[in-house]
Amino acid sequence: MIDKSDLVNIGTLARPHGVGGEVLLRLQPALTGYEPDPDYIFIDLMGGLIPLEVYSLRYKNEQELLLLLDTIDSEEKARRLQDSDVFIDPEQLGEAPDEGDFSLADLIGLSVYDRTAGFIGIVTGIEEISNNPIAYIDHNGSEVMLPVHKDLISNIDLEKQIMKIDAPEGLIELNTD
């Protein structure tokens, strides 16, 4: 049996997000800068821990994650989990952020400029897919997906809210057709 003392409380399920069962997780303020990537979460329901597989995790902002969980496939089911504490294995919390480092959530809201194409758009969300994060960029009303990878990103300036990229030829067009 899993004991709470072996896990870390990362936050609370705040509310459903949409009608497909996605839920909003508000992280503990002390976890700012951490990038949890759990395969499973444990929800405290009526004093017992219920394990749920995490199908999808994406950042809404620095303190909020959107989760798609096993068996939670409707707004009604997601609403039943509202206000539940969420626990994970401490090994899946990620490393403590170094001073000067930033989290993936910090990228949300940045203006994205490509070396050849110029202004691409604004980062509207981040999704963590098997440790391969994807940035969603609003490009003239279309959604462009950009892998968050050191080979594509040449500079990030959080003060100026700018991310400069060097996208391979055709990547932007591939996402907008």
C-alpha positions as CSV (number, residue, x, y, z in Angstrom):
1,M,0.0,0.0,0.0
2,I,1.3,3.5,-0.9
3,D,1.8,5.8,2.0
4,K,1.5,9.6,1.7
5,S,4.8,10.0,3.6
6,D,6.5,8.4,0.6
7,L,5.0,11.0,-1.8
8,V,5.1,14.7,-2.3
9,N,2.0,16.9,-2.4
10,I,2.3,19.0,-5.6
11,G,-1.0,20.8,-5.4
12,T,-4.7,20.7,-5.8
13,L,-7.1,19.8,-8.6
14,A,-8.9,23.1,-9.1
15,R,-11.6,22.5,-11.7
16,P,-12.4,20.9,-15.0
17,H,-10.9,22.5,-18.1
18,G,-13.3,22.0,-21.1
19,V,-15.7,19.1,-21.5
20,G,-13.3,16.2,-22.4
21,G,-12.2,15.5,-18.8
22,E,-9.0,17.6,-18.7
23,V,-8.4,19.0,-15.2
24,L,-6.6,22.1,-13.9
25,L,-3.9,21.4,-11.3
26,R,-2.7,24.3,-9.2
27,L,0.8,23.7,-8.0
28,Q,2.1,24.5,-4.5
29,P,3.8,27.9,-4.6
30,A,7.0,26.3,-3.2
31,L,7.2,24.3,-6.4
32,T,7.7,27.3,-8.8
33,G,10.3,26.4,-11.3
34,Y,10.0,22.7,-10.9
35,E,8.8,20.8,-13.9
36,P,7.0,17.7,-12.7
37,D,6.5,14.9,-15.2
38,P,4.7,12.1,-13.5
39,D,3.6,8.9,-15.2
40,Y,1.0,8.6,-12.4
41,I,-0.5,10.9,-9.9
42,F,-2.2,9.9,-6.6
43,I,-5.4,11.7,-5.7
44,D,-6.4,11.9,-2.0
45,L,-10.1,10.9,-2.0
46,M,-11.8,10.4,1.3
47,G,-8.5,9.6,3.0
48,G,-7.3,7.1,0.5
49,L,-4.8,7.5,-2.4
50,I,-6.2,6.7,-5.8
51,P,-3.6,6.2,-8.6
52,L,-4.4,7.7,-12.0
53,E,-2.2,7.4,-15.1
54,V,-1.3,10.8,-16.7
55,Y,-2.1,10.6,-20.4
56,S,-1.2,14.3,-21.1
57,L,0.4,17.2,-19.2
58,R,0.7,20.7,-20.4
59,Y,1.5,24.0,-18.8
60,K,-1.2,26.7,-18.6
61,N,1.2,29.0,-16.7
62,E,4.0,28.7,-14.1
63,Q,1.6,27.6,-11.4
64,E,-1.1,25.7,-13.3
65,L,-0.9,22.5,-15.3
66,L,-3.6,20.9,-17.4
67,L,-3.9,17.1,-17.0
68,L,-5.6,14.4,-19.0
69,L,-6.0,11.4,-16.7
70,D,-6.9,7.7,-17.1
71,T,-10.7,7.1,-16.7
72,I,-11.5,10.8,-16.4
73,D,-13.1,11.5,-19.8
74,S,-15.9,14.0,-19.1
75,E,-16.4,17.3,-17.4
76,E,-18.6,15.6,-14.8
77,K,-15.9,13.1,-13.8
78,A,-13.3,15.8,-13.6
79,R,-15.6,17.9,-11.4
80,R,-15.8,15.0,-8.9
81,L,-12.0,15.4,-8.4
82,Q,-12.2,19.1,-7.7
83,D,-10.4,20.3,-4.5
84,S,-8.5,17.0,-4.2
85,D,-4.9,17.0,-3.2
86,V,-2.4,15.5,-5.7
87,F,0.6,13.6,-4.8
88,I,3.5,12.2,-6.9
89,D,6.6,10.1,-6.5
90,P,9.4,12.6,-5.4
91,E,11.6,11.3,-8.2
92,Q,9.1,12.6,-10.8
93,L,9.2,16.1,-9.4
94,G,12.3,17.1,-11.4
95,E,15.3,19.0,-10.2
96,A,15.2,22.1,-8.2
97,P,15.6,25.1,-10.5
98,D,19.0,26.8,-10.5
99,E,19.0,30.6,-10.1
100,G,18.7,32.1,-13.6
101,D,17.1,28.9,-15.0
102,F,13.5,29.1,-16.2
103,S,10.7,26.6,-16.5
104,L,8.8,25.6,-19.6
105,A,5.9,27.5,-18.2
106,D,8.0,30.7,-18.4
107,L,7.8,30.4,-22.3
108,I,4.1,31.0,-22.3
109,G,3.4,34.6,-23.6
110,L,6.8,35.0,-25.3
111,S,7.0,36.5,-28.8
112,V,8.7,34.1,-31.1
113,Y,11.0,35.3,-33.9
114,D,12.5,33.1,-36.5
115,R,16.0,34.0,-38.0
116,T,14.6,34.0,-41.6
117,A,10.8,34.3,-41.3
118,G,10.8,37.1,-38.6
119,F,7.8,37.3,-36.2
120,I,6.0,34.0,-35.9
121,G,3.6,34.6,-33.1
122,I,3.0,34.2,-29.3
123,V,3.5,31.1,-27.3
124,T,0.1,30.1,-26.0
125,G,0.9,26.8,-24.3
126,I,3.4,24.1,-23.6
127,E,2.7,20.4,-23.7
128,E,5.1,17.8,-22.3
129,I,5.0,14.7,-24.5
130,S,7.3,11.9,-23.2
131,N,10.0,14.4,-22.2
132,N,9.7,16.1,-25.6
133,P,8.0,19.5,-24.9
134,I,6.1,21.2,-27.6
135,A,5.4,24.9,-27.7
136,Y,2.1,26.0,-29.2
137,I,2.4,29.3,-31.0
138,D,-0.5,31.5,-32.3
139,H,0.5,32.3,-35.8
140,N,-2.1,34.6,-37.5
141,G,-4.9,32.5,-36.1
142,S,-3.3,29.2,-36.9
143,E,-1.5,27.0,-34.3
144,V,2.1,26.2,-34.9
145,M,3.8,23.5,-32.9
146,L,7.4,23.9,-32.2
147,P,9.6,21.4,-30.4
148,V,11.3,23.0,-27.4
149,H,14.8,21.9,-28.2
150,K,18.2,23.6,-27.8
151,D,19.0,23.0,-31.5
152,L,16.0,25.1,-32.6
153,I,16.0,27.9,-29.9
154,S,18.9,30.3,-30.3
155,N,18.0,32.8,-27.5
156,I,15.4,33.3,-24.8
157,D,15.1,36.7,-23.1
158,L,12.5,36.6,-20.4
159,E,12.9,40.3,-19.5
160,K,12.0,41.3,-23.1
161,Q,9.6,38.4,-23.5
162,I,11.3,37.2,-26.7
163,M,12.3,33.8,-28.0
164,K,14.5,33.6,-31.1
165,I,14.5,30.4,-33.1
166,D,16.2,29.0,-36.1
167,A,13.5,26.7,-37.5
168,P,14.3,24.2,-40.2
169,E,13.0,25.2,-43.6
170,G,9.3,24.3,-44.0
171,L,8.6,23.7,-40.2
172,I,6.4,26.8,-39.9
173,E,4.6,26.2,-43.2
174,L,4.1,22.5,-42.3
175,N,2.1,23.6,-39.2
176,T,0.0,26.2,-40.9
177,D,-1.2,24.3,-44.0
